[in-house]
Amino acid sequence: MRGRNQRQDRGLVLGQLVATSPASVGQRFVTTGLAEAATPDAVAAAASRIAVFRVEPA
């Protein structure tokens, strides 16, 4: 069950990233073939193909 929650969280994070960033961020997912469209929903739907890393301050 934890894996499913992580995938859902990944989709939410990626969708929010696209919604709050310049258009070029969403477009990058399209030009690299990871998402169908440069929209928050399309990028969230492609979450299983997109690596997400957590960066914490040192």
Protein Blocks (a to p, Z undefined) as FASTA:
>chain_A
ZZmmmmmmmmmmmmmmmmmmcfklmmmmmmnopafbfcfklmmmmmmmpccdddddZZ
